[in-house]
Amino acid sequence: MQVEITRIDASLPLPQYESAGAVGFDLITRETTTVEPGAIGLVPSNVIVKVPEGHMLIIAPRSSLPRKKGLVCPHSIGVIDQDYHGPSDELLVQVQNITTQPVTVERGERIAQGLFVRVDTAQWLEVNGHGAESRGGFGSTGTHREEVTVTAAQ
């Protein structure tokens, strides 16, 4: 798949897949950014990406981000739509500092990855019922079984 991309700073490399089996490409930070304790910051990724028709782009934190930097993505993932590619639509990675000290993300660091996912647009068909019984929600799967009592060994 060919994807149109614009770098804000051409001296930084394009995003790349770090291995032959990688499904996500690493985003490179464009400028050094410091996030204060407990604060939410936006880290510029240096790219504007035109997401191909029929796809979405997910921005996800690298798995090492909390351990190495003390940063998490407070929204878990970012969803980039197909029409977000204007001249000032640089991808930004939203992070929250979960430490008690300021955290600095250095220019050129890899803190997030992008994944293209195929999508469809729903055409709603409104109905009065779906022909199934309610089963609950939020972890309810399996809760309708007979209760089992567990006792600790003495």
C-alpha positions as CSV (number, residue, x, y, z in Angstrom):
1,M,0.0,0.0,0.0
2,Q,1.4,3.4,-0.9
3,V,0.6,6.2,1.6
4,E,1.1,9.9,1.0
5,I,3.2,11.4,3.8
6,T,4.7,14.9,4.5
7,R,7.6,15.4,7.0
8,I,7.6,18.7,8.9
9,D,11.3,18.4,9.4
10,A,13.0,16.6,6.5
11,S,16.2,16.1,8.5
12,L,14.4,13.4,10.5
13,P,13.8,10.0,9.0
14,L,10.4,8.8,7.7
15,P,8.5,6.4,10.0
16,Q,9.6,2.8,9.5
17,Y,8.7,-0.8,10.3
18,E,11.6,-2.0,12.6
19,S,11.3,-5.7,11.5
20,A,10.0,-7.8,8.7
21,G,7.1,-9.0,10.9
22,A,6.2,-5.6,12.5
23,V,2.6,-4.5,11.9
24,G,3.2,-1.0,13.3
25,F,5.6,1.6,12.2
26,D,7.4,3.8,14.7
27,L,6.8,7.5,14.9
28,I,9.8,9.7,15.5
29,T,9.4,12.8,17.8
30,R,10.1,16.1,16.1
31,E,11.1,18.2,19.1
32,T,12.2,17.7,22.6
33,T,9.1,17.9,24.8
34,T,8.9,18.0,28.7
35,V,5.7,16.8,30.4
36,E,5.3,17.9,34.1
37,P,4.2,15.3,36.7
38,G,0.5,14.3,36.3
39,A,0.2,16.6,33.2
40,I,-0.9,15.6,29.7
41,G,1.3,16.7,26.9
42,L,1.3,16.5,23.1
43,V,4.4,15.2,21.4
44,P,4.7,16.1,17.7
45,S,5.5,13.1,15.4
46,N,6.9,15.1,12.5
47,V,4.4,13.7,9.9
48,I,1.2,14.5,8.2
49,V,-0.3,11.2,6.8
50,K,-3.0,10.9,4.2
51,V,-4.8,7.8,5.4
52,P,-5.8,5.7,2.4
53,E,-9.5,5.3,1.6
54,G,-11.1,2.4,3.4
55,H,-8.6,2.6,6.3
56,M,-8.0,4.3,9.6
57,L,-4.7,4.9,11.3
58,I,-4.4,3.9,14.9
59,I,-1.7,5.6,17.0
60,A,-0.7,3.4,19.9
61,P,2.0,3.8,22.5
62,R,5.0,1.6,22.3
63,S,4.8,-1.1,24.9
64,S,7.9,0.2,26.7
65,L,6.6,3.7,27.2
66,P,5.4,3.4,30.8
67,R,8.4,1.4,32.0
68,K,11.1,3.5,30.2
69,K,9.6,7.0,30.3
70,G,6.8,6.9,32.9
71,L,4.3,8.0,30.3
72,V,1.0,6.5,29.3
73,C,-1.5,7.5,26.6
74,P,-4.6,8.6,28.6
75,H,-7.0,7.8,25.8
76,S,-5.3,4.4,25.1
77,I,-5.1,4.9,21.3
78,G,-5.5,7.7,18.8
79,V,-7.8,7.3,15.8
80,I,-6.8,9.2,12.7
81,D,-9.5,9.6,10.1
82,Q,-9.2,9.6,6.4
83,D,-9.8,13.4,6.2
84,Y,-7.2,14.5,8.7
85,H,-4.4,15.5,6.5
86,G,-4.5,19.3,6.1
87,P,-1.3,21.4,6.0
88,S,-1.2,21.8,9.9
89,D,-2.5,18.3,10.8
90,E,0.7,16.9,12.1
91,L,0.1,13.7,14.1
92,L,0.5,14.4,17.8
93,V,0.9,11.7,20.5
94,Q,-1.0,12.5,23.6
95,V,0.8,11.4,26.7
96,Q,0.4,11.7,30.5
97,N,3.3,11.7,32.9
98,I,2.5,9.2,35.7
99,T,5.7,10.0,37.7
100,T,6.4,12.5,40.3
101,Q,9.2,14.2,38.2
102,P,9.1,16.0,34.9
103,V,9.7,13.6,31.9
104,T,11.5,14.7,28.8
105,V,10.9,13.1,25.4
106,E,14.0,13.8,23.3
107,R,13.9,14.8,19.6
108,G,14.2,11.6,17.5
109,E,12.9,9.2,20.2
110,R,10.3,6.6,19.2
111,I,7.4,6.6,21.7
112,A,4.4,5.6,19.5
113,Q,3.5,3.4,16.6
114,G,1.0,3.7,13.8
115,L,-1.1,0.8,12.4
116,F,-3.3,1.0,9.3
117,V,-6.6,-0.9,9.8
118,R,-9.3,-1.6,7.1
119,V,-12.6,-0.1,8.0
120,D,-16.2,0.0,6.7
121,T,-18.8,2.7,7.1
122,A,-22.0,1.4,8.6
123,Q,-25.4,1.9,7.0
124,W,-27.8,1.7,9.9
125,L,-30.9,-0.6,9.7
126,E,-33.1,0.3,12.6
127,V,-35.0,-2.6,14.1
128,N,-37.2,-3.2,17.2
129,G,-35.3,-6.2,18.5
130,H,-32.3,-8.4,17.6
131,G,-33.8,-11.8,18.5
132,A,-31.4,-12.6,21.4
133,E,-31.8,-12.6,25.1
134,S,-29.9,-10.0,27.2
135,R,-26.7,-11.4,28.7
136,G,-25.5,-8.5,30.8
137,G,-22.3,-6.5,30.2
138,F,-19.0,-5.4,31.6
139,G,-17.5,-8.8,32.4
140,S,-20.8,-10.6,32.7
141,T,-19.8,-13.5,30.4
142,G,-20.0,-16.7,32.5
143,T,-21.6,-15.0,35.5
144,H,-24.9,-16.8,34.9
145,R,-23.5,-20.2,35.8
146,E,-24.0,-22.0,39.0
147,E,-22.0,-20.4,41.8
148,V,-19.0,-22.3,43.1
149,T,-17.7,-21.8,46.6
150,V,-13.9,-21.8,47.0
151,T,-12.4,-22.3,50.5
152,A,-8.8,-21.8,51.5
153,A,-6.7,-24.8,52.6
154,Q,-6.1,-24.8,56.3
